[in-house]
Amino acid sequence: MANFAIVGVAGYIAPRHLKAIADTGNRLVVAYDRFDSVGKLDSFFPDCEFFTEQEQFEAFIDRAKGTENKVDWLVVCTPNYTHAPYCRYGLKNGMDVICEKPAALHPYEIEEIMRIEEETGKHVYNILQLRLHDSIAALKRKVEEGPADKRYNIELTYITSRGKWYYASWKGDNHKSGGVATNIGVHFYDMLQWIFGPVKENVVHVSSFDRVAGRLELEKASVKYFLSINGDCLPPDAVQGEKRTYRTLNIDGDEFEFSKGFTELHTRSYEDILCGKGFRISESLGCIRIVEDIRNAVPAGLSGEYHPLALKPLARHPFGWDDVKY
């Protein structure tokens, strides 16, 4: 049984980590969040210590060294821009780290963490759960076993509707979330380059506060993508079905189904990590480079091959901010 600590326990993704810690037979000894809406702890670890001040949390970590409460693993579920600092903190304080995606906002942060791993002998593992999805793993095997010179034509669409709260939170601040491509798309970009090889060209057609559309030329695929948090971009069949999230991956004209089978992927991730087979932070470097290039790109506009939803009229920011790039 290993001892865990978690930062960001009040957030949306934390319950999946709490369940994974419990499912793998381990113990959560301390949790930290600036917000105190953490009643979810009662369902998993009601006896764990909880702090709303970082100084108190760090003091507990220090006091626990050399005792039965010594923390072996730090779990990071905080806002994106704090991931890299907490990873560094964990390594420098003798803990291995499990970090939600994205592991960092910038490639240089990943490289810095890798240097600290070498210095400390501890490791950071990133949650890249799509790689563990049965259908996606099968697709990777199919591509690897197929003709070496075959190239695939792919269309990725992901629309997950968000209300006005999103823009008032850290998620609506590109400096803190990394923007739409990073916040809702980084795991898709990781999946695509994991299966179809490294990026040869990265073209952005449309980039705004609520969407991004572009084309990725990978070693074995050409990918047209459209990602959005604006419900007005949902296709008619999704709206009629009262769906607020729409996800589809089309490969050479055929629909690739991977919408099911997500419920236990965090637990599977933990099982792999705890037996030394998890995805080290170095493996996230490729997708972090992709999303940073998208974030910093000057959009090319609607030229060449682009995703059909890129034609959707651009929206005004709900708070009146005009940061549209087109």
C-alpha positions as YAML, in Angstrom:
chain: A
units: angstrom
residues:
- id: 1
  name: MET
  ca: [0.00, 0.00, 0.00]
- id: 2
  name: ALA
  ca: [1.41, 3.36, -1.09]
- id: 3
  name: ASN
  ca: [0.61, 6.76, 0.42]
- id: 4
  name: PHE
  ca: [-0.83, 9.42, -1.88]
- id: 5
  name: ALA
  ca: [-1.35, 13.17, -1.70]
- id: 6
  name: ILE
  ca: [-3.56, 15.09, -4.11]
- id: 7
  name: VAL
  ca: [-3.67, 18.77, -5.07]
- id: 8
  name: GLY
  ca: [-6.81, 20.05, -6.77]
- id: 9
  name: VAL
  ca: [-9.22, 17.65, -5.07]
- id: 10
  name: ALA
  ca: [-12.25, 19.95, -5.49]
- id: 11
  name: GLY
  ca: [-11.99, 19.88, -9.28]
- id: 12
  name: TYR
  ca: [-13.95, 18.03, -11.95]
- id: 13
  name: ILE
  ca: [-11.36, 15.32, -12.68]
- id: 14
  name: ALA
  ca: [-10.35, 14.54, -9.08]
- id: 15
  name: PRO
  ca: [-13.03, 11.85, -8.41]
- id: 16
  name: ARG
  ca: [-11.55, 9.66, -11.15]
- id: 17
  name: HIS
  ca: [-8.20, 9.81, -9.37]
- id: 18
  name: LEU
  ca: [-9.74, 9.19, -5.95]
- id: 19
  name: LYS
  ca: [-11.46, 6.11, -7.34]
- id: 20
  name: ALA
  ca: [-8.25, 4.92, -9.00]
- id: 21
  name: ILE
  ca: [-6.28, 5.28, -5.75]
- id: 22
  name: ALA
  ca: [-8.96, 3.29, -3.92]
- id: 23
  name: ASP
  ca: [-9.37, 0.70, -6.67]
- id: 24
  name: THR
  ca: [-5.63, -0.05, -6.65]
- id: 25
  name: GLY
  ca: [-5.63, -0.61, -2.89]
- id: 26
  name: ASN
  ca: [-3.72, 2.48, -1.89]
- id: 27
  name: ARG
  ca: [-4.21, 5.22, 0.69]
- id: 28
  name: LEU
  ca: [-4.81, 8.96, 0.38]
- id: 29
  name: VAL
  ca: [-3.24, 10.63, 3.41]
- id: 30
  name: VAL
  ca: [-3.63, 14.33, 2.52]
- id: 31
  name: ALA
  ca: [-5.46, 16.56, 0.06]
- id: 32
  name: TYR
  ca: [-5.20, 20.25, -0.77]
- id: 33
  name: ASP
  ca: [-7.44, 22.69, -2.57]
- id: 34
  name: ARG
  ca: [-8.14, 26.39, -2.16]
- id: 35
  name: PHE
  ca: [-11.84, 25.52, -2.31]
- id: 36
  name: ASP
  ca: [-13.54, 23.49, 0.40]
- id: 37
  name: SER
  ca: [-16.30, 21.77, -1.62]
- id: 38
  name: VAL
  ca: [-14.65, 18.40, -1.14]
- id: 39
  name: GLY
  ca: [-17.41, 16.23, 0.32]
- id: 40
  name: LYS
  ca: [-16.52, 13.68, -2.38]
- id: 41
  name: LEU
  ca: [-13.64, 12.64, -0.10]
- id: 42
  name: ASP
  ca: [-16.19, 10.97, 2.21]
- id: 43
  name: SER
  ca: [-16.94, 8.38, -0.48]
- id: 44
  name: PHE
  ca: [-13.31, 7.31, -0.74]
- id: 45
  name: PHE
  ca: [-10.99, 8.54, 2.03]
- id: 46
  name: PRO
  ca: [-12.92, 10.25, 4.85]
- id: 47
  name: ASP
  ca: [-9.91, 10.07, 7.20]
- id: 48
  name: CYS
  ca: [-7.42, 11.88, 4.97]
- id: 49
  name: GLU
  ca: [-6.13, 15.26, 6.07]
- id: 50
  name: PHE
  ca: [-7.39, 18.27, 4.12]
- id: 51
  name: PHE
  ca: [-6.01, 21.81, 3.83]
- id: 52
  name: THR
  ca: [-7.09, 24.96, 2.01]
- id: 53
  name: GLU
  ca: [-3.70, 26.66, 2.45]
- id: 54
  name: GLN
  ca: [-0.71, 25.49, 0.46]
- id: 55
  name: GLU
  ca: [1.67, 26.30, 3.30]
- id: 56
  name: GLN
  ca: [-0.22, 23.95, 5.62]
- id: 57
  name: PHE
  ca: [-0.24, 21.23, 2.98]
- id: 58
  name: GLU
  ca: [3.51, 21.53, 2.42]
- id: 59
  name: ALA
  ca: [4.14, 21.55, 6.17]
- id: 60
  name: PHE
  ca: [2.22, 18.27, 6.49]
- id: 61
  name: ILE
  ca: [4.30, 16.74, 3.69]
- id: 62
  name: ASP
  ca: [7.48, 17.78, 5.50]
- id: 63
  name: ARG
  ca: [6.33, 16.49, 8.90]
- id: 64
  name: ALA
  ca: [5.23, 13.17, 7.39]
- id: 65
  name: LYS
  ca: [8.72, 12.31, 6.13]
- id: 66
  name: GLY
  ca: [10.10, 9.38, 8.09]
- id: 67
  name: THR
  ca: [6.67, 8.44, 9.47]
- id: 68
  name: GLU
  ca: [3.93, 6.02, 8.42]
- id: 69
  name: ASN
  ca: [2.29, 8.95, 6.60]
- id: 70
  name: LYS
  ca: [5.28, 9.62, 4.35]
- id: 71
  name: VAL
  ca: [3.89, 10.53, 0.93]
- id: 72
  name: ASP
  ca: [5.08, 8.34, -1.93]
- id: 73
  name: TRP
  ca: [2.96, 9.80, -4.75]
- id: 74
  name: LEU
  ca: [1.70, 13.30, -5.51]
- id: 75
  name: VAL
  ca: [-1.38, 13.54, -7.78]
- id: 76
  name: VAL
  ca: [-1.81, 16.82, -9.67]
- id: 77
  name: CYS
  ca: [-5.37, 17.81, -10.69]
- id: 78
  name: THR
  ca: [-5.00, 21.59, -10.54]
- id: 79
  name: PRO
  ca: [-5.49, 24.20, -13.32]
- id: 80
  name: ASN
  ca: [-3.27, 23.63, -16.34]
- id: 81
  name: TYR
  ca: [-0.81, 26.45, -15.72]
- id: 82
  name: THR
  ca: [0.10, 25.02, -12.30]
- id: 83
  name: HIS
  ca: [0.85, 21.47, -13.47]
- id: 84
  name: ALA
  ca: [4.54, 21.98, -14.15]
- id: 85
  name: PRO
  ca: [5.27, 23.78, -10.83]
- id: 86
  name: TYR
  ca: [3.56, 21.02, -8.83]
- id: 87
  name: CYS
  ca: [5.43, 18.35, -10.76]
- id: 88
  name: ARG
  ca: [8.70, 20.06, -9.89]
- id: 89
  name: TYR
  ca: [7.62, 20.37, -6.24]
- id: 90
  name: GLY
  ca: [6.79, 16.68, -6.02]
- id: 91
  name: LEU
  ca: [10.06, 15.52, -7.53]
- id: 92
  name: LYS
  ca: [12.17, 17.82, -5.36]
- id: 93
  name: ASN
  ca: [10.39, 16.57, -2.24]
- id: 94
  name: GLY
  ca: [10.99, 12.88, -2.86]
- id: 95
  name: MET
  ca: [7.67, 11.95, -4.46]
- id: 96
  name: ASP
  ca: [6.79, 10.34, -7.75]
- id: 97
  name: VAL
  ca: [4.05, 12.28, -9.54]
- id: 98
  name: ILE
  ca: [0.89, 11.44, -11.48]
- id: 99
  name: CYS
  ca: [-0.24, 14.48, -13.45]
- id: 100
  name: GLU
  ca: [-3.43, 15.12, -15.36]
- id: 101
  name: LYS
  ca: [-3.11, 16.29, -18.94]
- id: 102
  name: PRO
  ca: [-1.64, 18.55, -20.10]
- id: 103
  name: ALA
  ca: [1.54, 17.87, -18.16]
- id: 104
  name: ALA
  ca: [2.61, 21.45, -18.91]
- id: 105
  name: LEU
  ca: [1.75, 24.33, -21.22]
- id: 106
  name: HIS
  ca: [5.18, 24.63, -22.85]
- id: 107
  name: PRO
  ca: [7.74, 22.11, -24.14]
- id: 108
  name: TYR
  ca: [10.57, 23.76, -22.19]
- id: 109
  name: GLU
  ca: [8.69, 22.95, -18.96]
- id: 110
  name: ILE
  ca: [8.60, 19.27, -19.92]
- id: 111
  name: GLU
  ca: [12.33, 19.33, -20.65]
- id: 112
  name: GLU
  ca: [13.02, 21.02, -17.29]
- id: 113
  name: ILE
  ca: [10.99, 18.37, -15.45]
- id: 114
  name: MET
  ca: [12.90, 15.63, -17.27]
- id: 115
  name: ARG
  ca: [16.18, 17.14, -16.00]
- id: 116
  name: ILE
  ca: [14.83, 17.15, -12.43]
- id: 117
  name: GLU
  ca: [13.80, 13.50, -12.86]
- id: 118
  name: GLU
  ca: [17.42, 12.67, -13.63]
- id: 119
  name: GLU
  ca: [18.64, 14.63, -10.61]
- id: 120
  name: THR
  ca: [16.16, 13.14, -8.12]
- id: 121
  name: GLY
  ca: [15.60, 9.62, -9.44]
- id: 122
  name: LYS
  ca: [11.84, 10.22, -9.15]
- id: 123
  name: HIS
  ca: [9.44, 10.25, -12.10]
- id: 124
  name: VAL
  ca: [6.41, 12.09, -13.44]
- id: 125
  name: TYR
  ca: [3.71, 10.09, -15.21]
- id: 126
  name: ASN
  ca: [1.08, 11.73, -17.40]
- id: 127
  name: ILE
  ca: [-2.50, 10.51, -17.72]
- id: 128
  name: LEU
  ca: [-2.82, 9.72, -21.45]
- id: 129
  name: GLN
  ca: [-5.81, 7.45, -21.08]
- id: 130
  name: LEU
  ca: [-6.87, 7.38, -24.73]
- id: 131
  name: ARG
  ca: [-3.81, 5.22, -25.40]
- id: 132
  name: LEU
  ca: [-5.40, 2.58, -23.14]
- id: 133
  name: HIS
  ca: [-8.77, 2.57, -24.89]
- id: 134
  name: ASP
  ca: [-9.28, -0.86, -26.47]
- id: 135
  name: SER
  ca: [-10.55, 0.48, -29.82]
- id: 136
  name: ILE
  ca: [-7.72, 3.00, -30.10]
- id: 137
  name: ALA
  ca: [-5.07, 0.41, -29.22]
- id: 138
  name: ALA
  ca: [-6.56, -1.87, -31.90]
- id: 139
  name: LEU
  ca: [-6.40, 0.96, -34.45]
- id: 140
  name: LYS
  ca: [-2.73, 1.51, -33.65]
- id: 141
  name: ARG
  ca: [-2.00, -2.18, -34.24]
- id: 142
  name: LYS
  ca: [-3.90, -2.06, -37.54]
- id: 143
  name: VAL
  ca: [-1.87, 0.93, -38.75]
- id: 144
  name: GLU
  ca: [1.42, -0.65, -37.66]
- id: 145
  name: GLU
  ca: [0.59, -3.94, -39.39]
- id: 146
  name: GLY
  ca: [-0.73, -2.27, -42.55]
- id: 147
  name: PRO
  ca: [1.20, -1.15, -45.67]
- id: 148
  name: ALA
  ca: [4.19, 0.97, -44.70]
- id: 149
  name: ASP
  ca: [3.43, 3.58, -47.39]
- id: 150
  name: LYS
  ca: [-0.30, 3.95, -46.70]
- id: 151
  name: ARG
  ca: [-1.56, 7.41, -45.71]
- id: 152
  name: TYR
  ca: [-4.92, 7.94, -44.05]
- id: 153
  name: ASN
  ca: [-7.37, 10.82, -44.48]
- id: 154
  name: ILE
  ca: [-8.86, 11.76, -41.12]
- id: 155
  name: GLU
  ca: [-11.49, 14.23, -39.96]
- id: 156
  name: LEU
  ca: [-11.69, 14.91, -36.23]
- id: 157
  name: THR
  ca: [-14.63, 16.81, -34.76]
- id: 158
  name: TYR
  ca: [-15.02, 17.50, -31.04]
- id: 159
  name: ILE
  ca: [-17.59, 19.95, -29.71]
- id: 160
  name: THR
  ca: [-18.27, 20.10, -25.99]
- id: 161
  name: SER
  ca: [-20.65, 22.90, -25.04]
- id: 162
  name: ARG
  ca: [-19.66, 25.24, -22.23]
- id: 163
  name: GLY
  ca: [-21.64, 28.03, -20.60]
- id: 164
  name: LYS
  ca: [-20.60, 31.56, -19.67]
- id: 165
  name: TRP
  ca: [-18.99, 30.30, -16.45]
- id: 166
  name: TYR
  ca: [-16.20, 28.85, -18.60]
- id: 167
  name: TYR
  ca: [-15.03, 32.29, -19.75]
- id: 168
  name: ALA
  ca: [-15.01, 33.67, -16.21]
- id: 169
  name: SER
  ca: [-12.87, 30.77, -14.96]
- id: 170
  name: TRP
  ca: [-9.20, 30.01, -15.51]
- id: 171
  name: LYS
  ca: [-10.24, 27.83, -18.44]
- id: 172
  name: GLY
  ca: [-11.26, 30.91, -20.42]
- id: 173
  name: ASP
  ca: [-7.82, 32.50, -19.95]
- id: 174
  name: ASN
  ca: [-5.44, 31.26, -22.64]
- id: 175
  name: HIS
  ca: [-2.44, 32.07, -20.44]
- id: 176
  name: LYS
  ca: [-3.76, 29.69, -17.79]
- id: 177
  name: SER
  ca: [-5.49, 26.97, -19.82]
- id: 178
  name: GLY
  ca: [-3.51, 27.11, -23.05]
- id: 179
  name: GLY
  ca: [-6.66, 27.81, -25.08]
- id: 180
  name: VAL
  ca: [-9.21, 25.49, -26.66]
- id: 181
  name: ALA
  ca: [-6.69, 23.21, -28.41]
- id: 182
  name: THR
  ca: [-4.85, 22.55, -25.16]
- id: 183
  name: ASN
  ca: [-7.76, 22.45, -22.76]
- id: 184
  name: ILE
  ca: [-10.08, 20.08, -24.63]
- id: 185
  name: GLY
  ca: [-7.90, 18.69, -27.40]
- id: 186
  name: VAL
  ca: [-4.45, 17.79, -26.12]
- id: 187
  name: HIS
  ca: [-5.33, 14.10, -25.58]
- id: 188
  name: PHE
  ca: [-6.71, 13.84, -29.13]
- id: 189
  name: TYR
  ca: [-3.51, 15.27, -30.59]
- id: 190
  name: ASP
  ca: [-1.52, 12.85, -28.45]
- id: 191
  name: MET
  ca: [-3.62, 9.94, -29.69]
- id: 192
  name: LEU
  ca: [-3.23, 10.93, -33.35]
- id: 193
  name: GLN
  ca: [0.55, 11.37, -33.28]
- id: 194
  name: TRP
  ca: [0.90, 8.19, -31.19]
- id: 195
  name: ILE
  ca: [-0.88, 6.20, -33.90]
- id: 196
  name: PHE
  ca: [0.03, 7.99, -37.13]
- id: 197
  name: GLY
  ca: [3.51, 9.31, -36.38]
- id: 198
  name: PRO
  ca: [5.18, 12.68, -35.83]
- id: 199
  name: VAL
  ca: [4.05, 16.02, -37.25]
- id: 200
  name: LYS
  ca: [5.31, 17.09, -40.65]
- id: 201
  name: GLU
  ca: [3.18, 20.23, -40.99]
- id: 202
  name: ASN
  ca: [0.82, 22.07, -38.63]
- id: 203
  name: VAL
  ca: [-1.57, 24.54, -40.30]
- id: 204
  name: VAL
  ca: [-4.20, 26.53, -38.37]
- id: 205
  name: HIS
  ca: [-7.13, 27.87, -40.40]
- id: 206
  name: VAL
  ca: [-9.31, 29.42, -37.68]
- id: 207
  name: SER
  ca: [-8.46, 30.28, -34.09]
- id: 208
  name: SER
  ca: [-10.80, 32.00, -31.66]
- id: 209
  name: PHE
  ca: [-11.73, 32.03, -27.98]
- id: 210
  name: ASP
  ca: [-14.26, 29.23, -28.56]
- id: 211
  name: ARG
  ca: [-12.85, 27.12, -31.43]
- id: 212
  name: VAL
  ca: [-9.84, 26.08, -33.43]
- id: 213
  name: ALA
  ca: [-9.71, 24.44, -36.85]
- id: 214
  name: GLY
  ca: [-6.72, 23.32, -38.85]
- id: 215
  name: ARG
  ca: [-4.83, 20.55, -40.56]
- id: 216
  name: LEU
  ca: [-2.10, 18.30, -39.22]
- id: 217
  name: GLU
  ca: [0.13, 16.46, -41.65]
- id: 218
  name: LEU
  ca: [1.45, 13.43, -39.81]
- id: 219
  name: GLU
  ca: [3.82, 10.75, -41.03]
- id: 220
  name: LYS
  ca: [0.95, 8.44, -42.01]
- id: 221
  name: ALA
  ca: [-2.11, 10.69, -42.06]
- id: 222
  name: SER
  ca: [-3.59, 14.01, -43.05]
- id: 223
  name: VAL
  ca: [-5.88, 15.24, -40.27]
- id: 224
  name: LYS
  ca: [-8.49, 17.99, -40.63]
- id: 225
  name: TYR
  ca: [-9.77, 18.94, -37.17]
- id: 226
  name: PHE
  ca: [-12.38, 21.19, -35.59]
- id: 227
  name: LEU
  ca: [-12.61, 21.67, -31.82]
- id: 228
  name: SER
  ca: [-15.08, 23.97, -30.10]
- id: 229
  name: ILE
  ca: [-16.75, 24.78, -26.78]
- id: 230
  name: ASN
  ca: [-19.59, 26.66, -28.51]
- id: 231
  name: GLY
  ca: [-22.90, 24.77, -28.63]
- id: 232
  name: ASP
  ca: [-23.92, 26.77, -31.70]
- id: 233
  name: CYS
  ca: [-21.36, 24.71, -33.63]
- id: 234
  name: LEU
  ca: [-23.15, 21.42, -32.92]
- id: 235
  name: PRO
  ca: [-24.43, 19.63, -36.03]
- id: 236
  name: PRO
  ca: [-28.25, 19.39, -36.45]
- id: 237
  name: ASP
  ca: [-28.42, 15.68, -35.55]
- id: 238
  name: ALA
  ca: [-26.72, 16.35, -32.21]
- id: 239
  name: VAL
  ca: [-29.01, 19.30, -31.42]
- id: 240
  name: GLN
  ca: [-32.12, 17.27, -32.27]
- id: 241
  name: GLY
  ca: [-30.89, 14.50, -29.98]
- id: 242
  name: GLU
  ca: [-30.40, 17.07, -27.20]
- id: 243
  name: LYS
  ca: [-26.73, 16.24, -27.01]
- id: 244
  name: ARG
  ca: [-24.34, 18.91, -25.72]
- id: 245
  name: THR
  ca: [-21.20, 17.01, -26.68]
- id: 246
  name: TYR
  ca: [-20.35, 15.69, -30.13]
- id: 247
  name: ARG
  ca: [-17.25, 13.63, -30.86]
- id: 248
  name: THR
  ca: [-16.44, 11.87, -34.11]
- id: 249
  name: LEU
  ca: [-13.37, 10.57, -35.86]
- id: 250
  name: ASN
  ca: [-13.73, 9.73, -39.56]
- id: 251
  name: ILE
  ca: [-10.96, 7.64, -41.16]
- id: 252
  name: ASP
  ca: [-10.95, 7.25, -44.95]
- id: 253
  name: GLY
  ca: [-14.69, 7.90, -45.02]
- id: 254
  name: ASP
  ca: [-15.59, 5.45, -42.25]
- id: 255
  name: GLU
  ca: [-16.72, 6.40, -38.78]
- id: 256
  name: PHE
  ca: [-14.35, 5.26, -36.05]
- id: 257
  name: GLU
  ca: [-16.29, 4.57, -32.86]
- id: 258
  name: PHE
  ca: [-14.53, 5.25, -29.55]
- id: 259
  name: SER
  ca: [-17.19, 7.05, -27.52]
- id: 260
  name: LYS
  ca: [-17.63, 4.17, -25.06]
- id: 261
  name: GLY
  ca: [-15.22, 2.44, -22.72]
- id: 262
  name: PHE
  ca: [-13.85, 5.50, -20.87]
- id: 263
  name: THR
  ca: [-15.15, 4.80, -17.38]
- id: 264
  name: GLU
  ca: [-12.26, 2.74, -16.02]
- id: 265
  name: LEU
  ca: [-9.34, 4.22, -17.94]
- id: 266
  name: HIS
  ca: [-7.97, 6.21, -14.98]
- id: 267
  name: THR
  ca: [-7.87, 3.06, -12.88]
- id: 268
  name: ARG
  ca: [-6.13, 1.22, -15.72]
- id: 269
  name: SER
  ca: [-3.67, 4.11, -15.96]
- id: 270
  name: TYR
  ca: [-2.87, 3.80, -12.25]
- id: 271
  name: GLU
  ca: [-2.44, 0.04, -12.52]
- id: 272
  name: ASP
  ca: [0.12, 0.50, -15.28]
- id: 273
  name: ILE
  ca: [1.91, 3.35, -13.51]
- id: 274
  name: LEU
  ca: [2.20, 1.48, -10.22]
- id: 275
  name: CYS
  ca: [3.80, -1.51, -11.91]
- id: 276
  name: GLY
  ca: [6.26, 0.64, -13.85]
- id: 277
  name: LYS
  ca: [4.51, 0.65, -17.25]
- id: 278
  name: GLY
  ca: [2.91, 4.10, -17.23]
- id: 279
  name: PHE
  ca: [3.49, 6.93, -19.68]
- id: 280
  name: ARG
  ca: [6.45, 9.03, -18.53]
- id: 281
  name: ILE
  ca: [6.27, 12.77, -18.98]
- id: 282
  name: SER
  ca: [8.75, 12.57, -21.87]
- id: 283
  name: GLU
  ca: [6.00, 10.87, -23.91]
- id: 284
  name: SER
  ca: [3.81, 13.97, -23.66]
- id: 285
  name: LEU
  ca: [6.40, 16.21, -25.29]
- id: 286
  name: GLY
  ca: [5.02, 15.63, -28.81]
- id: 287
  name: CYS
  ca: [1.45, 16.69, -28.05]
- id: 288
  name: ILE
  ca: [2.60, 19.69, -26.00]
- id: 289
  name: ARG
  ca: [4.62, 20.89, -28.99]
- id: 290
  name: ILE
  ca: [1.56, 20.47, -31.22]
- id: 291
  name: VAL
  ca: [-0.76, 22.56, -29.03]
- id: 292
  name: GLU
  ca: [1.85, 25.27, -28.43]
- id: 293
  name: ASP
  ca: [2.38, 25.59, -32.19]
- id: 294
  name: ILE
  ca: [-1.41, 25.85, -32.67]
- id: 295
  name: ARG
  ca: [-1.65, 28.46, -29.90]
- id: 296
  name: ASN
  ca: [1.07, 30.63, -31.44]
- id: 297
  name: ALA
  ca: [0.14, 30.17, -35.10]
- id: 298
  name: VAL
  ca: [-1.06, 32.96, -37.37]
- id: 299
  name: PRO
  ca: [-4.23, 31.49, -38.90]
- id: 300
  name: ALA
  ca: [-4.06, 30.91, -42.64]
- id: 301
  name: GLY
  ca: [-7.79, 31.51, -43.17]
- id: 302
  name: LEU
  ca: [-10.03, 29.31, -45.28]
- id: 303
  name: SER
  ca: [-7.54, 28.21, -47.88]
- id: 304
  name: GLY
  ca: [-6.44, 24.78, -48.99]
- id: 305
  name: GLU
  ca: [-8.03, 21.75, -47.34]
- id: 306
  name: TYR
  ca: [-9.95, 22.62, -44.19]
- id: 307
  name: HIS
  ca: [-12.58, 21.07, -41.94]
- id: 308
  name: PRO
  ca: [-16.13, 21.87, -43.19]
- id: 309
  name: LEU
  ca: [-17.16, 23.27, -39.79]
- id: 310
  name: ALA
  ca: [-14.46, 25.93, -40.14]
- id: 311
  name: LEU
  ca: [-17.08, 27.73, -42.26]
- id: 312
  name: LYS
  ca: [-19.25, 28.30, -39.18]
- id: 313
  name: PRO
  ca: [-19.69, 32.06, -38.50]
- id: 314
  name: LEU
  ca: [-17.39, 33.30, -35.79]
- id: 315
  name: ALA
  ca: [-18.99, 34.34, -32.51]
- id: 316
  name: ARG
  ca: [-18.53, 37.35, -30.29]
- id: 317
  name: HIS
  ca: [-17.03, 36.73, -26.87]
- id: 318
  name: PRO
  ca: [-19.85, 36.57, -24.27]
- id: 319
  name: PHE
  ca: [-18.10, 39.26, -22.22]
- id: 320
  name: GLY
  ca: [-17.40, 41.44, -25.25]
- id: 321
  name: TRP
  ca: [-13.72, 40.62, -25.56]
- id: 322
  name: ASP
  ca: [-12.50, 40.52, -29.13]
- id: 323
  name: ASP
  ca: [-9.59, 38.11, -29.36]
- id: 324
  name: VAL
  ca: [-10.68, 36.47, -32.60]
- id: 325
  name: LYS
  ca: [-7.88, 35.49, -34.97]
- id: 326
  name: TYR
  ca: [-9.00, 34.59, -38.47]
...
